[in-house]
Structure formats: C-alpha cells, structure tokens
Amino acid sequence: MDLQLTGKRAFVTGGSRGIGLAIARGLAREGAVVSIGARNPDGLAAAVDGLGQEGLTVHPYVVDVLDQAGLAAVVARSAEERGGLDLVVTNAGGSRGGGLQTSTPDDWAHTLDINVVHAATAIRAAIPWLERSGQGAALVIGSISGWKPRASSSYAVAKAAEIHLAPTLAVELARERIRVNTLSPGAVLFEGGRWAATRAKDPDGHDRFVADNLPGGRLVTLEEVADTACFLLSPRASGINGAHIAVDGAQDRPTDRPVYP
C-alpha cells in the first residue's frame, strides 16, 4: 500500500532513540521529509548518523520539550526551514516520582508537563502549517499505562490525559482540517530499552511476565509501532480522527513492577 507520504514534512519529538527514532525511520522510508527533536545533541548526532548509514536523511533540532517557548520555536523553525509542516508526532515523555504517597506535587507537575503539556504545546505551535497543508495530522504517543493503569499514578494519569487529548483536539481542529489521534504502545522490546534491560537482569522473571500477560508470547516490536504510526499519519487514514489505537499485543498488565500503594 502506498501511504502517500512522499514529500510530507514531519516533526517528531523524542526522535533520537526508541519509538521516536523508529517512527522517524518509518516516515523517512516512506519518503517523508523528517525533522527530529531531542535534548541531547550527542543522541541526535548518533540518530542522524545511524539513519544516514541506512540511506535515510533526517534533520536534527536540539530542544527540551519542558521549555514550552523553546519547543514552539523549534517546531516553527523546522516548518520554515522545510517550507511547511504536514505531520507532528509528540513522542517525548517520561515520569518522575512514584505512587501518590511517594511522590511530590513537583513530581506530578513534571510528569504532566513532559507528557501532555508538551504534546499540546507542539501541536498548538504547528497549527498554522498543518492548516495550510490541507492534510495535516498529529499523533500523540501515549502508553498502555494510560488505559490499563498499574504503573505509577502520575504517569498513568498523564498518559490517560494524552489519550483524551486526541478526541478533544480532533473536534477543536476539525475546521482546520487537522486530524489528531493517539497511539498507545504496550511493552516494546528493543536494544537499550527498559524491557531489554529487564530481560538481561532477570530473564526468568521477564519470561514469566510475558507468559502471564502477553497472549501472543512476545512483546511488540519498534517496527510494529512505527508501521501503525505511519499509517495513522498518512492520507490513507484520512477517516481516522480522534481515535485511540493500542499496539500492545493484547497485553494484560502494563508493567512488571510492583503496584505503588
């Protein structure tokens, strides 16, 4: 299937590693003109070099998504330097603190900022260019933790907010012909990622978790997440708007860590 992404201009936050890098790779393979943002210059350089070795070009931007003004400026600069912007992927995220009783208000503010506030900021900054595109699309990367909550409460709540962000913005931005969807990955196995470290540290425990919680007997891959992302961003998915799409292999429980009190 031709996803009709050739020449589409995309910006991906958290694009230097993991899921963000996989989505950037997938978009570039489909012919999109891809910009990636991350706060670590060395990580960005490594991502650009690695993709370059695959014959793919991406344009790097150093940005801390917690700096709202800086993030908005980088989104605008990438659009100006590429002659427009058609697609935005808000992938950067994370958490600080544990459960409700072991975290602080600052932990909650940080976790909400780096997930849902960053997503709203990037999409808001992109609106003028996405509207001009006529086929503008934004994709928020959520998490299984946002709809099967067993992780730390602040993270679960932030990811639930991202899931709700898509239908809310889809209605608000419909007149501008901008689609907004959320993609929630489950546990993703890749080198350097959290689940690879878990498997290396406790292979028996990892295998038990997979056997108990993943009916297919395996974690999902970066490619499976990226392929779904590329489709949702593409004009071939023009009828999908305000949706929440899970890529989790029917995973039952989001984490192998103890539930916080």
Buried (B, 14 or more C-beta within 10 A) or exposed (E): EEBBBEEBBBBBBBBBBBBBBBBBBBBBBBBBBBBBBBBEEEBBEBBBEBBEEEEBEBBBBBBBBBBBEBBBBBBBBBBEEBEBBBBBBBBBBBBBBBBBEEBEEEBBEBBBBBBBBBBBBBBBBBBBBBBBBEBBBBBBBBBBBBBBBBBBBBBBBBBBBBBBBBBEBBEEBEEBBBBBBBBBBBBBBBEEBBBBEBBEEEEEEBEEBBEEBBEEEEBBBBEBBBBBBBBBBBBBBEEBBBBBBBBBBEBBBBBBEEEBE
